[in-house]
Amino acid sequence: MDMNPQKKNLEITGRLICPLSVGTAAFIAENGGIRRTSNVLRMVRISPDEIRFETCNTNYRLHLIRQEVTA
């Protein structure tokens, strides 16, 4: 996926609070806080641990933190 080169690029590590969906904001838990993005324009999963997506303002590269499962 070719990202818009005129937008800011941001590489972050975190966890999606809700599924990523085109047309809605992304909510990402990171560093003890929550990041809300502008609406997602397009996205692609690079690997099980990485998603690239573009919003109205920024190109994101999200490194996913695996959620721990407790029994």
N, CA, C and O atoms as a GROMACS GRO file, in nm:
protein
  284
    1MET      N    1   0.085  -0.118   0.000
    1MET     CA    2   0.000   0.000   0.000
    1MET      C    3   0.089   0.123   0.000
    1MET      O    4   0.178   0.137   0.084
    2ASP      N    5   0.066   0.211  -0.093
    2ASP     CA    6   0.140   0.336  -0.098
    2ASP      C    7   0.070   0.440  -0.012
    2ASP      O    8  -0.047   0.471  -0.031
    3MET      N    9   0.145   0.492   0.084
    3MET     CA   10   0.091   0.595   0.173
    3MET      C   11   0.116   0.732   0.110
    3MET      O   12   0.206   0.748   0.027
    4ASN      N   13   0.037   0.828   0.150
    4ASN     CA   14   0.054   0.965   0.102
    4ASN      C   15   0.185   1.021   0.158
    4ASN      O   16   0.197   1.038   0.279
    5PRO      N   17   0.284   1.050   0.072
    5PRO     CA   18   0.414   1.096   0.121
    5PRO      C   19   0.411   1.236   0.181
    5PRO      O   20   0.508   1.278   0.245
    6GLN      N   21   0.303   1.309   0.162
    6GLN     CA   22   0.295   1.445   0.216
    6GLN      C   23   0.242   1.448   0.359
    6GLN      O   24   0.240   1.553   0.423
    7LYS      N   25   0.199   1.333   0.409
    7LYS     CA   26   0.148   1.326   0.546
    7LYS      C   27   0.259   1.287   0.642
    7LYS      O   28   0.360   1.230   0.604
    8LYS      N   29   0.236   1.321   0.768
    8LYS     CA   30   0.329   1.284   0.875
    8LYS      C   31   0.328   1.132   0.890
    8LYS      O   32   0.223   1.069   0.881
    9ASN      N   33   0.446   1.073   0.913
    9ASN     CA   34   0.457   0.930   0.939
    9ASN      C   35   0.479   0.908   1.088
    9ASN      O   36   0.562   0.975   1.149
   10LEU      N   37   0.404   0.815   1.146
   10LEU     CA   38   0.414   0.788   1.289
   10LEU      C   39   0.420   0.638   1.312
   10LEU      O   40   0.332   0.564   1.266
   11GLU      N   41   0.524   0.593   1.382
   11GLU     CA   42   0.540   0.452   1.414
   11GLU      C   43   0.516   0.436   1.563
   11GLU      O   44   0.585   0.497   1.645
   12ILE      N   45   0.417   0.355   1.599
   12ILE     CA   46   0.380   0.339   1.740
   12ILE      C   47   0.365   0.192   1.775
   12ILE      O   48   0.349   0.106   1.687
   13THR      N   49   0.371   0.163   1.904
   13THR     CA   50   0.348   0.029   1.956
   13THR      C   51   0.231   0.037   2.052
   13THR      O   52   0.230   0.120   2.143
   14GLY      N   53   0.134  -0.049   2.032
   14GLY     CA   54   0.017  -0.045   2.118
   14GLY      C   55  -0.080  -0.157   2.087
   14GLY      O   56  -0.046  -0.256   2.022
   15ARG      N   57  -0.202  -0.140   2.136
   15ARG     CA   58  -0.306  -0.241   2.123
   15ARG      C   59  -0.434  -0.174   2.078
   15ARG      O   60  -0.474  -0.071   2.133
   16LEU      N   61  -0.499  -0.231   1.977
   16LEU     CA   62  -0.627  -0.176   1.930
   16LEU      C   63  -0.734  -0.201   2.035
   16LEU      O   64  -0.751  -0.313   2.083
   17ILE      N   65  -0.807  -0.096   2.071
   17ILE     CA   66  -0.915  -0.109   2.169
   17ILE      C   67  -1.039  -0.167   2.102
   17ILE      O   68  -1.114  -0.243   2.164
   18CYS      N   69  -1.061  -0.131   1.976
   18CYS     CA   70  -1.171  -0.188   1.897
   18CYS      C   71  -1.117  -0.214   1.757
   18CYS      O   72  -1.014  -0.159   1.719
   19PRO      N   73  -1.185  -0.300   1.681
   19PRO     CA   74  -1.134  -0.332   1.547
   19PRO      C   75  -1.114  -0.208   1.460
   19PRO      O   76  -1.193  -0.114   1.464
   20LEU      N   77  -1.009  -0.211   1.381
   20LEU     CA   78  -0.979  -0.102   1.289
   20LEU      C   79  -1.076  -0.110   1.172
   20LEU      O   80  -1.098  -0.217   1.115
   21SER      N   81  -1.136   0.004   1.136
   21SER     CA   82  -1.237   0.004   1.030
   21SER      C   83  -1.226   0.133   0.949
   21SER      O   84  -1.215   0.242   1.005
   22VAL      N   85  -1.228   0.119   0.817
   22VAL     CA   86  -1.224   0.236   0.729
   22VAL      C   87  -1.348   0.322   0.755
   22VAL      O   88  -1.460   0.271   0.764
   23GLY      N   89  -1.327   0.453   0.768
   23GLY     CA   90  -1.436   0.546   0.788
   23GLY      C   91  -1.460   0.585   0.932
   23GLY      O   92  -1.541   0.674   0.961
   24THR      N   93  -1.390   0.519   1.025
   24THR     CA   94  -1.405   0.552   1.167
   24THR      C   95  -1.268   0.579   1.228
   24THR      O   96  -1.165   0.546   1.169
   25ALA      N   97  -1.267   0.639   1.344
   25ALA     CA   98  -1.142   0.667   1.415
   25ALA      C   99  -1.085   0.537   1.471
   25ALA      O  100  -1.159   0.443   1.500
   26ALA      N  101  -0.953   0.534   1.486
   26ALA     CA  102  -0.887   0.422   1.553
   26ALA      C  103  -0.861   0.461   1.697
   26ALA      O  104  -0.826   0.576   1.726
   27PHE      N  105  -0.880   0.367   1.788
   27PHE     CA  106  -0.851   0.387   1.930
   27PHE      C  107  -0.743   0.288   1.968
   27PHE      O  108  -0.762   0.167   1.961
   28ILE      N  109  -0.627   0.342   2.010
   28ILE     CA  110  -0.510   0.259   2.037
   28ILE      C  111  -0.462   0.286   2.179
   28ILE      O  112  -0.438   0.401   2.216
   29ALA      N  113  -0.448   0.179   2.258
   29ALA     CA  114  -0.393   0.191   2.393
   29ALA      C  115  -0.241   0.183   2.380
   29ALA      O  116  -0.187   0.088   2.325
   30GLU      N  117  -0.173   0.285   2.433
   30GLU     CA  118  -0.026   0.288   2.428
   30GLU      C  119   0.028   0.370   2.544
   30GLU      O  120  -0.030   0.471   2.582
   31ASN      N  121   0.138   0.326   2.600
   31ASN     CA  122   0.209   0.400   2.705
   31ASN      C  123   0.117   0.450   2.816
   31ASN      O  124   0.131   0.563   2.861
   32GLY      N  125   0.023   0.368   2.859
   32GLY     CA  126  -0.064   0.406   2.968
   32GLY      C  127  -0.174   0.503   2.931
   32GLY      O  128  -0.247   0.549   3.019
   33GLY      N  129  -0.189   0.536   2.802
   33GLY     CA  130  -0.293   0.628   2.757
   33GLY      C  131  -0.364   0.572   2.636
   33GLY      O  132  -0.335   0.461   2.590
   34ILE      N  133  -0.458   0.649   2.584
   34ILE     CA  134  -0.533   0.608   2.466
   34ILE      C  135  -0.518   0.715   2.358
   34ILE      O  136  -0.537   0.834   2.382
   35ARG      N  137  -0.484   0.669   2.238
   35ARG     CA  138  -0.473   0.758   2.122
   35ARG      C  139  -0.598   0.740   2.037
   35ARG      O  140  -0.637   0.629   2.004
   36ARG      N  141  -0.660   0.853   2.002
   36ARG     CA  142  -0.773   0.852   1.908
   36ARG      C  143  -0.725   0.921   1.782
   36ARG      O  144  -0.678   1.035   1.786
   37THR      N  145  -0.738   0.853   1.668
   37THR     CA  146  -0.694   0.911   1.542
   37THR      C  147  -0.812   0.977   1.471
   37THR      O  148  -0.927   0.963   1.512
   38SER      N  149  -0.781   1.048   1.364
   38SER     CA  150  -0.888   1.092   1.274
   38SER      C  151  -0.935   0.969   1.196
   38SER      O  152  -0.880   0.860   1.214
   39ASN      N  153  -1.035   0.984   1.112
   39ASN     CA  154  -1.094   0.869   1.042
   39ASN      C  155  -0.992   0.796   0.955
   39ASN      O  156  -0.911   0.858   0.887
   40VAL      N  157  -0.998   0.664   0.960
   40VAL     CA  158  -0.910   0.578   0.881
   40VAL      C  159  -0.957   0.580   0.735
   40VAL      O  160  -1.075   0.560   0.706
   41LEU      N  161  -0.862   0.605   0.644
   41LEU     CA  162  -0.893   0.608   0.501
   41LEU      C  163  -0.867   0.473   0.435
   41LEU      O  164  -0.943   0.430   0.348
   42ARG      N  165  -0.759   0.407   0.476
   42ARG     CA  166  -0.726   0.275   0.424
   42ARG      C  167  -0.628   0.208   0.518
   42ARG      O  168  -0.562   0.273   0.598
   43MET      N  169  -0.620   0.075   0.506
   43MET     CA  170  -0.535   0.000   0.597
   43MET      C  171  -0.492  -0.130   0.532
   43MET      O  172  -0.556  -0.180   0.439
   44VAL      N  173  -0.383  -0.185   0.583
   44VAL     CA  174  -0.335  -0.316   0.538
   44VAL      C  175  -0.259  -0.381   0.654
   44VAL      O  176  -0.179  -0.317   0.722
   45ARG      N  177  -0.286  -0.510   0.674
   45ARG     CA  178  -0.213  -0.584   0.776
   45ARG      C  179  -0.086  -0.637   0.711
   45ARG      O  180  -0.092  -0.712   0.613
   46ILE      N  181   0.028  -0.597   0.764
   46ILE     CA  182   0.158  -0.638   0.710
   46ILE      C  183   0.195  -0.777   0.762
   46ILE      O  184   0.249  -0.859   0.688
   47SER      N  185   0.166  -0.803   0.888
   47SER     CA  186   0.196  -0.930   0.953
   47SER      C  187   0.100  -0.944   1.071
   47SER      O  188   0.023  -0.852   1.098
   48PRO      N  189   0.102  -1.057   1.142
   48PRO     CA  190   0.015  -1.070   1.259
   48PRO      C  191   0.044  -0.964   1.366
   48PRO      O  192  -0.041  -0.936   1.451
   49ASP      N  193   0.163  -0.905   1.361
   49ASP     CA  194   0.203  -0.808   1.464
   49ASP      C  195   0.212  -0.665   1.413
   49ASP      O  196   0.253  -0.576   1.489
   50GLU      N  197   0.176  -0.639   1.288
   50GLU     CA  198   0.193  -0.504   1.234
   50GLU      C  199   0.081  -0.467   1.136
   50GLU      O  200   0.045  -0.546   1.048
   51ILE      N  201   0.028  -0.347   1.154
   51ILE     CA  202  -0.074  -0.292   1.065
   51ILE      C  203  -0.030  -0.154   1.021
   51ILE      O  204   0.018  -0.075   1.102
   52ARG      N  205  -0.045  -0.126   0.892
   52ARG     CA  206  -0.021   0.010   0.841
   52ARG      C  207  -0.155   0.067   0.802
   52ARG      O  208  -0.235   0.000   0.736
   53PHE      N  209  -0.180   0.192   0.842
   53PHE     CA  210  -0.305   0.255   0.802
   53PHE      C  211  -0.285   0.405   0.786
   53PHE      O  212  -0.195   0.465   0.845
   54GLU      N  213  -0.371   0.462   0.704
   54GLU     CA  214  -0.365   0.605   0.674
   54GLU      C  215  -0.491   0.671   0.724
   54GLU      O  216  -0.602   0.621   0.702
   55THR      N  217  -0.475   0.784   0.792
   55THR     CA  218  -0.589   0.864   0.836
   55THR      C  219  -0.590   0.994   0.757
   55THR      O  220  -0.507   1.013   0.668
   56CYS      N  221  -0.682   1.081   0.789
   56CYS     CA  222  -0.690   1.210   0.720
   56CYS      C  223  -0.560   1.289   0.732
   56CYS      O  224  -0.525   1.366   0.643
   57ASN      N  225  -0.489   1.271   0.844
   57ASN     CA  226  -0.371   1.353   0.872
   57ASN      C  227  -0.238   1.280   0.874
   57ASN      O  228  -0.133   1.342   0.854
   58THR      N  229  -0.238   1.149   0.898
   58THR     CA  230  -0.115   1.078   0.932
   58THR      C  231  -0.111   0.939   0.870
   58THR      O  232  -0.214   0.874   0.852
   59ASN      N  233   0.011   0.894   0.838
   59ASN     CA  234   0.038   0.755   0.801
   59ASN      C  235   0.089   0.684   0.926
   59ASN      O  236   0.190   0.725   0.984
   60TYR      N  237   0.021   0.578   0.969
   60TYR     CA  238   0.059   0.506   1.090
   60TYR      C  239   0.118   0.370   1.056
   60TYR      O  240   0.077   0.304   0.961
   61ARG      N  241   0.216   0.331   1.136
   61ARG     CA  242   0.268   0.195   1.135
   61ARG      C  243   0.253   0.147   1.279
   61ARG      O  244   0.327   0.191   1.368
   62LEU      N  245   0.160   0.057   1.302
   62LEU     CA  246   0.127   0.012   1.437
   62LEU      C  247   0.185  -0.126   1.462
   62LEU      O  248   0.152  -0.223   1.392
   63HIS      N  249   0.272  -0.135   1.561
   63HIS     CA  250   0.326  -0.263   1.607
   63HIS      C  251   0.236  -0.308   1.721
   63HIS      O  252   0.229  -0.245   1.826
   64LEU      N  253   0.168  -0.419   1.698
   64LEU     CA  254   0.068  -0.465   1.794
   64LEU      C  255   0.132  -0.536   1.913
   64LEU      O  256   0.224  -0.617   1.898
   65ILE      N  257   0.081  -0.504   2.031
   65ILE     CA  258   0.119  -0.575   2.153
   65ILE      C  259   0.019  -0.689   2.169
   65ILE      O  260  -0.102  -0.666   2.166
   66ARG      N  261   0.068  -0.807   2.185
   66ARG     CA  262  -0.022  -0.921   2.202
   66ARG      C  263  -0.089  -0.913   2.339
   66ARG      O  264  -0.024  -0.883   2.440
   67GLN      N  265  -0.219  -0.941   2.340
   67GLN     CA  266  -0.292  -0.940   2.466
   67GLN      C  267  -0.267  -1.071   2.539
   67GLN      O  268  -0.269  -1.178   2.479
   68GLU      N  269  -0.243  -1.060   2.668
   68GLU     CA  270  -0.222  -1.179   2.748
   68GLU      C  271  -0.358  -1.238   2.783
   68GLU      O  272  -0.451  -1.167   2.820
   69VAL      N  273  -0.366  -1.369   2.773
   69VAL     CA  274  -0.490  -1.439   2.807
   69VAL      C  275  -0.475  -1.496   2.946
   69VAL      O  276  -0.379  -1.567   2.975
   70THR      N  277  -0.570  -1.464   3.033
   70THR     CA  278  -0.566  -1.516   3.169
   70THR      C  279  -0.676  -1.620   3.186
   70THR      O  280  -0.788  -1.601   3.138
   71ALA      N  281  -0.644  -1.728   3.252
   71ALA     CA  282  -0.741  -1.837   3.270
   71ALA      C  283  -0.819  -1.820   3.398
   71ALA      O  284  -0.905  -1.902   3.429
   0.00000   0.00000   0.00000
